[in-house]
Amino acid sequence: MSSVLGLIPARGGSKGLPDKNLRELAGRPLLAYTVDAARTSGVIDRLILSTDDERIAEAGRALGVEVPFLRPPELAADDTPMLPVVQHAIEQAERDDEPVGWVAILQPTSPLRRPQDVRAAVELARTGGCDSVVGIVEIPRHLSPDYVMCVEQGLLLPFLESGGGLTRRQDARRAYVRDGTIYLARRDIVMESRSLYGKVCLPLAIEAAHSLSIDTPEDWAEAERRLGVV
Protein backbone atom coordinates (compact mmCIF):
# COMPACT_ATOMS: atom_id res chain seq x y z
CA MET A 1 0.00 0.00 0.00
CA SER A 2 1.28 3.47 -0.85
CA SER A 3 2.14 6.01 1.83
CA VAL A 4 -0.44 7.18 4.35
CA LEU A 5 -0.55 10.87 5.28
CA GLY A 6 -2.03 11.47 8.71
CA LEU A 7 -3.83 14.81 8.84
CA ILE A 8 -4.95 16.49 12.06
CA PRO A 9 -7.30 19.39 11.16
CA ALA A 10 -7.51 21.85 14.07
CA ARG A 11 -8.71 25.35 13.31
CA GLY A 12 -8.66 28.14 15.87
CA GLY A 13 -12.31 29.12 15.93
CA SER A 14 -14.91 27.13 17.86
CA LYS A 15 -18.29 28.46 18.89
CA GLY A 16 -19.59 25.47 20.82
CA LEU A 17 -16.49 25.16 22.99
CA PRO A 18 -14.11 28.12 22.60
CA ASP A 19 -10.42 27.22 22.21
CA LYS A 20 -11.21 23.53 22.64
CA ASN A 21 -8.16 22.49 20.64
CA LEU A 22 -5.93 24.27 23.17
CA ARG A 23 -7.60 23.00 26.33
CA GLU A 24 -6.22 20.31 28.56
CA LEU A 25 -8.27 17.16 28.94
CA ALA A 26 -7.44 15.02 31.96
CA GLY A 27 -4.20 16.93 32.37
CA ARG A 28 -3.06 16.55 28.76
CA PRO A 29 -3.50 18.77 25.68
CA LEU A 30 -6.46 17.62 23.61
CA LEU A 31 -4.17 17.29 20.59
CA ALA A 32 -1.97 14.81 22.45
CA TYR A 33 -4.57 12.04 22.34
CA THR A 34 -4.77 12.09 18.55
CA VAL A 35 -1.01 12.40 18.14
CA ASP A 36 -0.44 9.39 20.39
CA ALA A 37 -3.03 7.26 18.59
CA ALA A 38 -1.57 8.09 15.18
CA ARG A 39 2.00 7.33 16.19
CA THR A 40 1.21 4.20 18.16
CA SER A 41 -0.84 2.78 15.30
CA GLY A 42 2.35 2.24 13.33
CA VAL A 43 0.61 2.80 9.98
CA ILE A 44 0.95 6.57 9.53
CA ASP A 45 3.96 7.45 7.37
CA ARG A 46 3.81 11.20 7.89
CA LEU A 47 1.75 13.15 10.43
CA ILE A 48 0.96 16.82 9.92
CA LEU A 49 -1.21 19.42 11.60
CA SER A 50 -3.38 21.78 9.55
CA THR A 51 -4.35 24.92 11.45
CA ASP A 52 -4.86 28.62 10.93
CA ASP A 53 -3.91 29.44 14.53
CA GLU A 54 -0.27 29.97 15.51
CA ARG A 55 -1.06 28.98 19.11
CA ILE A 56 -2.35 25.60 17.96
CA ALA A 57 0.65 25.27 15.65
CA GLU A 58 2.97 25.82 18.62
CA ALA A 59 1.05 23.27 20.66
CA GLY A 60 1.45 20.78 17.81
CA ARG A 61 5.17 21.44 17.49
CA ALA A 62 5.55 20.94 21.24
CA LEU A 63 4.08 17.47 20.75
CA GLY A 64 6.51 16.78 17.93
CA VAL A 65 3.97 17.12 15.13
CA GLU A 66 4.99 18.54 11.79
CA VAL A 67 3.35 21.90 10.98
CA PRO A 68 4.67 22.69 7.49
CA PHE A 69 2.16 25.46 6.77
CA LEU A 70 -0.56 27.63 8.27
CA ARG A 71 -3.99 27.14 6.76
CA PRO A 72 -5.31 30.26 4.96
CA PRO A 73 -8.26 32.06 6.64
CA GLU A 74 -10.65 31.17 3.83
CA LEU A 75 -10.19 27.50 4.77
CA ALA A 76 -10.82 28.08 8.47
CA ALA A 77 -14.33 29.55 8.60
CA ASP A 78 -17.20 28.00 10.56
CA ASP A 79 -18.82 26.77 7.36
CA THR A 80 -15.69 25.56 5.57
CA PRO A 81 -16.21 21.98 4.31
CA MET A 82 -13.56 19.38 5.11
CA LEU A 83 -12.82 18.50 1.47
CA PRO A 84 -10.92 21.69 0.50
CA VAL A 85 -9.01 21.55 3.80
CA VAL A 86 -7.82 18.04 2.97
CA GLN A 87 -7.00 18.97 -0.62
CA HIS A 88 -4.95 21.93 0.56
CA ALA A 89 -3.02 19.74 3.01
CA ILE A 90 -2.23 17.17 0.31
CA GLU A 91 -1.00 19.89 -2.05
CA GLN A 92 1.24 21.32 0.65
CA ALA A 93 2.56 17.91 1.70
CA GLU A 94 3.48 16.99 -1.88
CA ARG A 95 5.57 20.13 -2.28
CA ASP A 96 8.29 18.17 -0.48
CA ASP A 97 8.24 15.61 -3.32
CA GLU A 98 6.66 13.05 -1.02
CA PRO A 99 3.75 11.48 -2.95
CA VAL A 100 0.64 10.80 -0.92
CA GLY A 101 -1.22 7.55 -1.49
CA TRP A 102 -3.89 7.79 1.19
CA VAL A 103 -4.90 10.47 3.66
CA ALA A 104 -6.16 9.62 7.14
CA ILE A 105 -8.21 12.44 8.64
CA LEU A 106 -7.79 12.31 12.41
CA GLN A 107 -9.88 14.97 14.10
CA PRO A 108 -8.53 16.08 17.50
CA THR A 109 -12.09 16.20 18.84
CA SER A 110 -12.10 12.39 19.06
CA PRO A 111 -9.73 11.83 22.02
CA LEU A 112 -10.97 8.32 22.79
CA ARG A 113 -9.66 7.03 19.45
CA ARG A 114 -7.59 3.85 19.79
CA PRO A 115 -4.44 3.09 17.79
CA GLN A 116 -5.90 -0.26 16.79
CA ASP A 117 -8.84 1.47 15.11
CA VAL A 118 -6.47 3.57 12.99
CA ARG A 119 -4.53 0.42 12.17
CA ALA A 120 -7.71 -1.49 11.32
CA ALA A 121 -8.81 1.23 8.91
CA VAL A 122 -5.53 1.08 7.00
CA GLU A 123 -5.53 -2.72 6.95
CA LEU A 124 -9.10 -2.69 5.62
CA ALA A 125 -8.07 -0.27 2.89
CA ARG A 126 -5.15 -2.52 1.98
CA THR A 127 -7.32 -5.56 1.41
CA GLY A 128 -10.73 -4.13 0.57
CA GLY A 129 -10.14 -2.66 -2.88
CA CYS A 130 -11.97 0.47 -1.76
CA ASP A 131 -11.92 4.22 -2.27
CA SER A 132 -12.30 5.03 1.41
CA VAL A 133 -12.85 3.71 4.93
CA VAL A 134 -15.01 5.58 7.44
CA GLY A 135 -15.46 4.97 11.15
CA ILE A 136 -19.05 4.39 12.22
CA VAL A 137 -20.86 3.62 15.46
CA GLU A 138 -24.22 1.90 15.83
CA ILE A 139 -26.97 4.12 17.19
CA PRO A 140 -29.46 2.82 19.78
CA ARG A 141 -32.18 0.76 18.12
CA HIS A 142 -34.95 3.13 19.25
CA LEU A 143 -33.28 5.87 17.19
CA SER A 144 -33.26 3.83 14.00
CA PRO A 145 -35.04 5.61 11.13
CA ASP A 146 -37.38 2.58 11.05
CA TYR A 147 -38.59 3.39 14.56
CA VAL A 148 -38.38 7.20 14.59
CA MET A 149 -41.55 9.27 14.25
CA CYS A 150 -42.31 12.69 12.82
CA VAL A 151 -45.13 15.22 13.19
CA GLU A 152 -46.87 16.45 10.05
CA GLN A 153 -49.87 18.80 10.20
CA GLY A 154 -50.32 17.90 13.84
CA LEU A 155 -50.32 14.15 13.26
CA LEU A 156 -47.77 11.67 14.63
CA LEU A 157 -46.53 9.55 11.72
CA PRO A 158 -43.69 7.10 11.03
CA PHE A 159 -40.62 8.95 9.76
CA LEU A 160 -40.29 6.25 7.10
CA GLU A 161 -43.37 4.78 5.48
CA SER A 162 -41.87 1.32 5.93
CA GLY A 163 -41.83 1.83 9.69
CA GLY A 164 -45.59 2.03 10.01
CA GLY A 165 -45.95 -1.59 11.04
CA LEU A 166 -43.22 -1.62 13.68
CA THR A 167 -44.37 -1.81 17.28
CA ARG A 168 -41.16 -3.11 18.86
CA ARG A 169 -37.85 -1.33 18.63
CA GLN A 170 -36.10 -4.71 18.45
CA ASP A 171 -37.59 -5.09 14.97
CA ALA A 172 -36.00 -1.88 13.66
CA ARG A 173 -33.02 -2.30 11.38
CA ARG A 174 -29.54 -1.51 12.67
CA ALA A 175 -28.48 2.03 11.82
CA TYR A 176 -25.14 3.80 12.07
CA VAL A 177 -23.64 7.28 12.13
CA ARG A 178 -20.20 8.49 11.13
CA ASP A 179 -18.46 8.95 14.44
CA GLY A 180 -15.42 11.06 13.50
CA THR A 181 -12.79 8.58 14.65
CA ILE A 182 -11.23 8.20 11.21
CA TYR A 183 -11.82 9.05 7.57
CA LEU A 184 -9.34 7.34 5.25
CA ALA A 185 -9.43 8.10 1.54
CA ARG A 186 -7.28 7.55 -1.53
CA ARG A 187 -5.45 10.60 -2.79
CA ASP A 188 -6.93 10.39 -6.28
CA ILE A 189 -10.45 10.22 -4.88
CA VAL A 190 -9.85 13.40 -2.86
CA MET A 191 -7.99 15.35 -5.53
CA GLU A 192 -9.51 14.14 -8.79
CA SER A 193 -12.98 12.91 -7.85
CA ARG A 194 -13.31 15.71 -5.27
CA SER A 195 -14.75 13.40 -2.65
CA LEU A 196 -13.83 11.99 0.74
CA TYR A 197 -15.77 8.81 0.04
CA GLY A 198 -15.71 7.81 -3.61
CA LYS A 199 -18.00 5.06 -4.86
CA VAL A 200 -16.66 2.23 -2.70
CA CYS A 201 -16.69 3.32 0.94
CA LEU A 202 -16.13 0.60 3.54
CA PRO A 203 -17.41 0.93 7.12
CA LEU A 204 -15.20 0.44 10.15
CA ALA A 205 -17.30 -0.30 13.22
CA ILE A 206 -16.06 1.54 16.31
CA GLU A 207 -17.06 0.40 19.78
CA ALA A 208 -19.43 2.91 21.35
CA ALA A 209 -17.23 3.13 24.46
CA HIS A 210 -14.43 4.57 22.31
CA SER A 211 -16.60 6.82 20.18
CA LEU A 212 -17.00 10.44 21.24
CA SER A 213 -16.78 13.68 19.28
CA ILE A 214 -16.31 16.79 21.41
CA ASP A 215 -18.39 19.75 20.26
CA THR A 216 -20.02 21.07 23.46
CA PRO A 217 -19.21 21.49 27.16
CA GLU A 218 -21.37 18.43 27.80
CA ASP A 219 -19.22 16.39 25.42
CA TRP A 220 -16.11 17.60 27.24
CA ALA A 221 -17.56 16.55 30.57
CA GLU A 222 -18.39 13.12 29.14
CA ALA A 223 -14.81 12.75 27.88
CA GLU A 224 -13.52 13.57 31.37
CA ARG A 225 -15.90 11.04 32.86
CA ARG A 226 -14.74 8.30 30.50
CA LEU A 227 -11.11 9.14 31.15
CA GLY A 228 -11.71 8.86 34.86
CA VAL A 229 -11.32 12.53 35.78
CA VAL A 230 -14.73 12.79 37.48
SERO-4910 file (N, C-alpha, C, O; in steps of 0.05 Angstrom, whole numbers):
BEGIN
 pado doro    nc1    nc2    nc3   cac1   cac2   cac3    cc1    cc2    cc3    oc1    oc2    oc3
  Met    A     17    -24      0      0      0      0     18     25      0     38     26     14
  Ser    A     10     45    -16     26     69    -17     24     85      9      8     78     27
  Ser    A     39    106     11     43    120     37     16    132     47     -1    140     32
  Val    A     15    133     74     -9    144     87     -1    170    101     16    170    118
  Leu    A    -15    191     93    -11    217    106    -32    220    128    -56    219    123
  Gly    A    -23    224    152    -41    229    174    -45    259    176    -26    275    178
  Leu    A    -70    268    176    -77    296    177    -94    302    201   -115    291    204
  Ile    A    -84    320    218    -99    330    241   -109    358    235    -94    377    235
  Pro    A   -135    361    229   -146    388    223   -155    401    249   -173    391    263
  Ala    A   -144    424    256   -150    437    281   -150    467    278   -130    480    282
  Arg    A   -173    478    270   -174    507    266   -177    521    293   -184    509    313
  Gly    A   -173    547    292   -173    563    317   -201    569    327   -206    570    352
  Gly    A   -220    574    310   -246    582    319   -263    559    327   -263    538    315
  Ser    A   -279    563    348   -298    543    357   -320    556    374   -314    567    395
  Lys    A   -344    556    364   -366    569    378   -377    552    400   -384    563    422
  Gly    A   -380    526    396   -392    509    416   -375    507    441   -385    506    464
  Leu    A   -348    506    437   -330    503    460   -305    519    453   -286    508    441
  Pro    A   -304    545    460   -282    562    452   -255    551    459   -251    541    482
  Asp    A   -236    553    440   -208    544    444   -206    515    452   -187    508    467
  Lys    A   -225    499    444   -224    471    453   -199    456    445   -189    439    459
  Asn    A   -187    464    422   -163    450    413   -138    457    429   -118    444    427
  Leu    A   -141    477    446   -119    485    463   -123    478    492   -105    481    509
  Arg    A   -146    467    499   -152    460    527   -139    434    535   -132    417    518
  Glu    A   -135    431    561   -124    406    571   -147    388    580   -165    397    594
  Leu    A   -146    363    572   -165    343    579   -152    322    596   -133    309    587
  Ala    A   -161    319    620   -149    300    639   -119    305    642   -103    287    644
  Gly    A   -112    331    643    -84    339    647    -66    338    623    -42    342    626
  Arg    A    -77    332    599    -61    331    575    -74    348    554    -99    350    553
  Pro    A    -58    360    536    -70    375    514    -88    357    497    -82    334    492
  Leu    A   -111    368    488   -129    352    472   -115    340    448   -121    317    441
  Leu    A    -98    356    435    -83    346    412    -67    321    418    -64    304    400
  Ala    A    -58    318    442    -39    296    449    -52    269    445    -38    250    437
  Tyr    A    -78    267    449    -91    241    447    -91    231    418    -87    207    412
  Thr    A    -96    249    399    -95    242    371    -67    236    361    -63    217    346
  Val    A    -48    252    370    -20    248    363    -11    220    372      1    205    357
  Asp    A    -17    214    397     -9    188    408    -21    165    392     -7    145    386
  Ala    A    -47    167    386    -61    145    372    -49    141    344    -45    119    335
  Ala    A    -43    163    331    -31    162    304     -4    149    304      2    131    288
  Arg    A     13    158    323     40    147    324     40    117    332     54    101    321
  Thr    A     24    111    352     24     84    363     12     64    344     18     40    345
  Ser    A     -4     74    325    -17     56    306      4     42    288      0     19    280
  Gly    A     26     56    283     47     45    267     41     44    237     56     32    222
  Val    A     20     57    228     12     56    200     12     84    186      5     86    163
  Ile    A     18    104    201     19    131    191     48    138    183     66    138    200
  Asp    A     52    144    157     79    149    147     88    178    153    112    182    158
  Arg    A     70    196    152     76    224    158     52    237    171     29    234    162
  Leu    A     57    251    193     35    263    209     38    293    209     59    304    218
  Ile    A     18    307    199     19    336    198     -6    349    211    -27    336    212
  Leu    A     -2    373    220    -24    388    232    -32    411    213    -15    426    204
  Ser    A    -58    414    208    -68    436    191    -84    454    209   -105    447    219
  Thr    A    -73    479    212    -87    498    229    -82    526    218    -63    531    204
  Asp    A   -100    544    225    -97    572    219    -87    589    242    -82    613    240
  Asp    A    -84    576    265    -78    589    291    -49    583    299    -42    559    303
  Glu    A    -33    603    303     -5    599    310     -3    587    338     16    572    343
  Arg    A    -22    592    356    -21    580    382    -25    549    380    -11    534    394
  Ile    A    -43    541    363    -47    512    359    -23    500    346    -14    478    352
  Ala    A    -11    515    327     13    505    313     35    501    333     49    481    332
  Glu    A     39    519    352     59    516    372     54    492    390     72    478    398
  Ala    A     28    489    397     21    465    413     27    439    399     37    420    411
  Gly    A     23    439    372     29    416    356     59    411    355     68    388    358
  Arg    A     74    432    351    103    429    350    114    419    376    133    403    377
  Ala    A    102    428    398    111    419    425    107    389    429    121    376    444
  Leu    A     87    378    414     82    349    415     97    334    394     94    310    391
  Gly    A    114    348    379    130    336    359    116    331    332    126    315    316
  Val    A     94    345    328     79    342    303     90    362    282     97    385    289
  Glu    A     91    354    258    100    371    236     78    391    229     55    384    225
  Val    A     86    417    228     67    438    220     80    453    197     92    474    201
  Pro    A     79    442    172     93    454    150     81    479    137     93    491    120
  Phe    A     57    486    147     43    509    135     22    518    155     14    504    173
  Leu    A     13    543    151    -11    553    165    -34    554    145    -31    564    123
  Arg    A    -57    544    153    -80    543    135    -90    571    130    -92    587    149
  Pro    A    -96    578    105   -106    605     99   -134    610    112   -149    591    116
  Pro    A   -140    635    119   -165    641    133   -190    631    118   -210    623    131
  Glu    A   -189    632     92   -213    623     77   -219    593     79   -240    584     72
  Leu    A   -200    578     90   -204    550     95   -207    544    125   -204    522    134
  Ala    A   -214    565    140   -216    562    169   -242    575    180   -243    581    204
  Ala    A   -261    579    163   -287    591    172   -305    570    184   -300    546    181
  Asp    A   -325    579    199   -344    560    211   -357    541    191   -363    518    197
  Asp    A   -362    551    167   -376    535    147   -358    523    126   -368    514    105
  Thr    A   -332    523    131   -314    511    111   -317    481    111   -314    468    132
  Pro    A   -322    469     88   -324    440     86   -297    427     91   -276    440     88
  Met    A   -296    401     97   -271    388    102   -256    382     77   -231    383     77
  Leu    A   -270    378     54   -256    370     29   -234    390     21   -212    381     17
  Pro    A   -240    416     18   -218    434     10   -195    436     30   -173    441     23
  Val    A   -201    431     56   -180    431     76   -161    408     71   -137    411     73
  Val    A   -173    385     65   -156    361     59   -141    364     33   -117    357     32
  Gln    A   -154    375     13   -140    379    -12   -116    398     -9    -95    394    -20
  His    A   -121    419      6    -99    439     11    -76    425     25    -52    430     19
  Ala    A    -82    409     45    -60    395     60    -45    376     42    -20    374     44
  Ile    A    -58    362     25    -45    343      6    -26    359    -12     -3    351    -17
  Glu    A    -36    381    -23    -20    398    -41      5    407    -27     27    407    -38
  Gln    A      2    416     -2     25    426     13     44    404     19     69    408     18
  Ala    A     34    381     27     51    358     34     67    349     10     91    341     13
  Glu    A     56    350    -14     70    340    -38     90    360    -49    104    353    -68
  Arg    A     91    384    -37    111    403    -46    139    392    -38    159    401    -50
  Asp    A    140    375    -18    166    363    -10    173    339    -26    190    323    -18
  Asp    A    160    335    -49    165    312    -66    160    286    -52    173    265    -58
  Glu    A    141    286    -33    133    261    -20    105    254    -30     86    266    -19
  Pro    A    102    236    -49     75    230    -59     57    218    -37     66    201    -21
  Val    A     33    226    -38     13    216    -18     -4    195    -32    -14    199    -54
  Gly    A     -7    172    -19    -24    151    -30    -52    152    -18    -72    150    -32
  Trp    A    -53    154      9    -78    156     24    -75    178     44    -53    185     53
  Val    A    -98    189     52    -98    209     73   -117    200     95   -140    193     90
  Ala    A   -107    200    119   -123    192    143   -130    218    158   -112    231    170
  Ile    A   -155    225    159   -164    249    173   -170    241    202   -187    224    207
  Leu    A   -154    253    220   -156    246    248   -163    272    264   -146    287    271
  Gln    A   -189    275    269   -198    299    282   -190    299    312   -195    279    325
  Pro    A   -179    321    322   -171    322    350   -194    321    370   -190    316    394
  Thr    A   -218    324    360   -242    324    377   -251    296    383   -273    292    395
  Ser    A   -236    276    375   -242    248    381   -219    236    398   -204    219    389
  Pro    A   -218    245    424   -195    237    440   -195    208    450   -175    198    460
  Leu    A   -218    194    447   -219    166    456   -211    147    434   -212    122    438
  Arg    A   -202    157    411   -193    141    389   -171    122    398   -152    130    412
  Arg    A   -172     97    389   -152     77    396   -133     72    372   -142     73    349
  Pro    A   -108     68    378    -89     62    356    -98     38    339    -94     38    314
  Gln    A   -110     18    351   -118     -5    336   -140      1    316   -143    -13    296
  Asp    A   -156     22    321   -177     29    302   -164     43    278   -173     39    255
  Val    A   -144     59    282   -129     71    260   -116     49    243   -118     50    219
  Arg    A   -104     31    257    -91      8    243   -111     -9    228   -105    -17    205
  Ala    A   -134    -14    240   -154    -30    226   -164    -16    201   -170    -30    181
  Ala    A   -167     10    202   -176     25    178   -156     21    155   -165     17    132
  Val    A   -131     24    161   -111     22    140   -109     -7    130   -106    -11    106
  Glu    A   -111    -26    148   -111    -54    139   -135    -61    122   -133    -76    102
  Leu    A   -158    -49    129   -182    -54    112   -179    -42     85   -187    -53     65
  Ala    A   -166    -18     84   -161     -5     58   -142    -22     41   -145    -23     16
  Arg    A   -123    -34     54   -103    -50     40   -116    -74     25   -108    -81      3
  Thr    A   -135    -86     38   -146   -111     28   -174   -108     15   -184   -126      2
  Gly    A   -187    -85     20   -215    -83     11   -220    -73    -17   -242    -73    -26
  Gly    A   -199    -63    -31   -203    -53    -58   -222    -30    -58   -239    -28    -76
  Cys    A   -220    -12    -39   -239      9    -35   -228     37    -42   -204     40    -46
  Asp    A   -246     56    -42   -238     84    -45   -234     98    -18   -218    116    -16
  Ser    A   -248     88      2   -246    101     28   -255     81     50   -268     61     45
  Val    A   -248     88     75   -257     74     99   -266     95    119   -252    115    123
  Val    A   -289     92    130   -300    112    149   -309     98    175   -322     78    174
  Gly    A   -301    110    197   -309     99    223   -338    105    228   -348    127    224
  Ile    A   -352     85    238   -381     88    244   -387     75    272   -371     59    281
  Val    A   -408     84    284   -417     72    309   -447     67    307   -462     83    296
  Glu    A   -456     45    318   -484     38    317   -500     56    336   -491     60    358
  Ile    A   -523     66    326   -539     82    344   -559     64    358   -565     42    348
  Pro    A   -569     73    381   -589     56    396   -613     49    377   -621     65    361
  Arg    A   -623     25    381   -644     15    362   -668     33    362   -682     35    341
  His    A   -675     46    385   -699     63    385   -695     88    369   -714    103    365
  Leu    A   -670     94    361   -666    117    344   -663    110    314   -657    127    298
  Ser    A   -666     85    308   -665     77    280   -687     91    264   -709     95    274
  Pro    A   -681     99    239   -701    112    223   -726     96    220   -748    107    216
  Asp    A   -724     69    222   -748     52    221   -767     57    244   -791     53    241
  Tyr    A   -756     65    267   -772     68    291   -778     97    298   -796    102    315
  Val    A   -764    116    286   -768    144    292   -794    154    280   -803    145    259
  Met    A   -806    174    294   -831    185    285   -827    214    277   -806    226    283
  Cys    A   -846    226    263   -846    254    256   -874    265    260   -894    250    263
  Val    A   -877    291    261   -903    304    264   -908    321    239   -893    339    232
  Glu    A   -930    314    225   -937    329    201   -967    338    204   -985    321    207
  Gln    A   -971    364    202   -997    376    204  -1011    366    229  -1035    361    230
  Gly    A   -996    365    251  -1006    358    277  -1010    328    282  -1020    320    303
  Leu    A  -1003    312    262  -1006    283    265   -980    269    270   -959    276    258
  Leu    A   -979    250    287   -955    233    293   -955    211    272   -973    194    271
  Leu    A   -933    210    256   -931    191    234   -903    178    235   -884    190    246
  Pro    A   -900    154    223   -874    142    221   -856    160    203   -865    171    183
  Phe    A   -831    163    211   -812    179    195   -809    166    168   -807    180    147
  Leu    A   -807    140    167   -806    125    142   -832    110    138   -843     99    158
  Glu    A   -842    110    115   -867     96    110   -865     66    117   -885     54    126
  Ser    A   -841     55    113   -837     26    119   -838     20    149   -840     -3    156
  Gly    A   -836     41    165   -837     37    194   -864     36    206   -867     33    230
  Gly    A   -885     39    190   -912     41    200   -921     16    215   -938     18    233
  Gly    A   -910     -7    208   -919    -32    221   -902    -40    245   -908    -61    257
  Leu    A   -882    -25    251   -864    -32    274   -877    -24    300   -885     -1    303
  Thr    A   -878    -42    319   -887    -36    346   -866    -42    367   -869    -34    390
  Arg    A   -845    -56    359   -823    -62    377   -797    -51    366   -791    -55    342
  Arg    A   -782    -38    383   -757    -27    373   -737    -48    365   -720    -44    348
  Gln    A   -740    -72    376   -722    -94    369   -724   -101    340   -706   -113    328
  Asp    A   -748    -95    327   -752   -102    299   -740    -81    280   -739    -86    256
  Ala    A   -732    -58    291   -720    -38    273   -693    -47    263   -678    -60    277
  Arg    A   -686    -39    239   -660    -46    228   -638    -31    242   -642     -9    253
  Arg    A   -614    -43    242   -591    -30    253   -584     -6    237   -586     -6    212
  Ala    A   -577     16    250   -570     41    236   -544     52    249   -538     46    272
  Tyr    A   -529     67    233   -503     76    241   -499    106    235   -513    117    218
  Val    A   -481    118    249   -473    146    243   -442    146    240   -428    130    252
  Arg    A   -433    165    224   -404    170    223   -396    182    249   -407    201    258
  Asp    A   -375    171    261   -369    179    289   -345    197    291   -340    207    313
  Gly    A   -331    202    269   -308    221    270   -282    209    278   -262    224    277
  Thr    A   -281    184    285   -256    172    293   -235    172    271   -212    180    275
  Ile    A   -243    164    247   -225    164    224   -240    165    198   -261    153    194
  Tyr    A   -228    181    179   -236    181    151   -211    175    136   -191    191    138
  Leu    A   -211    154    120   -187    147    105   -195    146     76   -213    131     68
  Ala    A   -181    161     59   -189    162     31   -164    162     13   -143    172     20
  Arg    A   -167    151    -11   -146    151    -31   -141    179    -41   -160    195    -43
  Arg    A   -116    185    -46   -109    212    -56   -124    220    -81   -135    242    -83
  Asp    A   -126    201   -100   -139    208   -126   -168    213   -122   -180    228   -137
  Ile    A   -181    200   -103   -209    204    -98   -213    233    -87   -232    247    -95
  Val    A   -195    241    -69   -197    268    -57   -191    290    -78   -205    309    -80
  Met    A   -170    286    -93   -160    307   -111   -174    307   -138   -179    329   -149
  Glu    A   -179    284   -149   -190    283   -176   -221    279   -176   -235    292   -192
  Ser    A   -231    262   -158   -260    258   -157   -273    278   -138   -297    280   -137
  Arg    A   -256    293   -124   -266    314   -105   -286    303    -86   -309    313    -83
  Ser    A   -278    282    -72   -295    268    -53   -278    256    -31   -255    250    -34
  Leu    A   -290    253     -7   -277    240     15   -286    211     17   -276    196     34
  Tyr    A   -304    203     -1   -315    176      1   -312    159    -24   -306    135    -23
  Gly    A   -315    171    -48   -314    156    -72   -339    139    -75   -359    143    -62
  Lys    A   -337    119    -92   -360    101    -97   -360     76    -80   -380     64    -75
  Val    A   -336     69    -70   -333     45    -54   -322     53    -27   -298     55    -23
  Cys    A   -341     58     -8   -334     66     19   -340     43     38   -362     35     41
  Leu    A   -319     34     52   -323     12     71   -326     22     99   -313     42    107
  Pro    A   -344     10    115   -348     19    142   -328      5    161   -321    -18    158
  Leu    A   -320     20    181   -304      9    203   -320     13    229   -322     36    238
  Ala    A   -330     -8    240   -346     -6    264   -328      1    288   -309    -13    294
  Ile    A   -336     22    302   -321     31    326   -338     24    351   -363     29    350
  Glu    A   -326     14    371   -341      8    396   -351     34    408   -337     54    409
  Ala    A   -376     34    416   -389     58    427   -373     70    450   -372     94    454
  Ala    A   -360     53    466   -345     63    489   -321     80    481   -311     95    497
  His    A   -312     77    456   -289     91    446   -296    112    425   -279    123    411
  Ser    A   -322    117    423   -332    136    404   -343    161    417   -363    159    432
  Leu    A   -330    184    413   -340    209    425   -328    232    409   -303    234    406
  Ser    A   -345    250    400   -336    274    386   -342    298    403   -366    303    409
  Ile    A   -322    313    410   -326    336    428   -334    361    413   -318    371    397
  Asp    A   -358    370    418   -368    395    405   -379    415    426   -381    438    420
  Thr    A   -387    405    449   -400    421    469   -388    417    497   -373    398    500
  Pro    A   -394    434    516   -384    430    543   -393    403    554   -379    391    570
  Glu    A   -417    394    547   -427    369    556   -410    346    545   -405    326    559
  Asp    A   -402    348    520   -384    328    508   -358    327    523   -347    306    528
  Trp    A   -348    351    530   -322    352    545   -325    338    572   -307    323    580
  Ala    A   -347    344    585   -351    331    611   -353    301    609   -344    286    626
  Glu    A   -366    291    587   -368    262    583   -340    250    578   -334    228    587
  Ala    A   -323    265    563   -296    255    558   -281    253    584   -266    233    588
  Glu    A   -284    272    601   -270    271    627   -281    248    644   -265    234    657
  Arg    A   -306    243    642   -318    221    657   -306    194    647   -299    177    663
  Arg    A   -305    191    621   -295    166    610   -265    162    615   -255    140    617
  Leu    A   -251    184    618   -222    183    623   -216    181    653   -193    181    661
  Gly    A   -238    181    669   -234    177    697   -227    202    713   -217    200    735
  Val    A   -233    226    701   -226    251    716   -247    256    737   -241    266    759
  Val    A   -273    251    731   -295    256    750   -311    230    753   -330    230    768
***
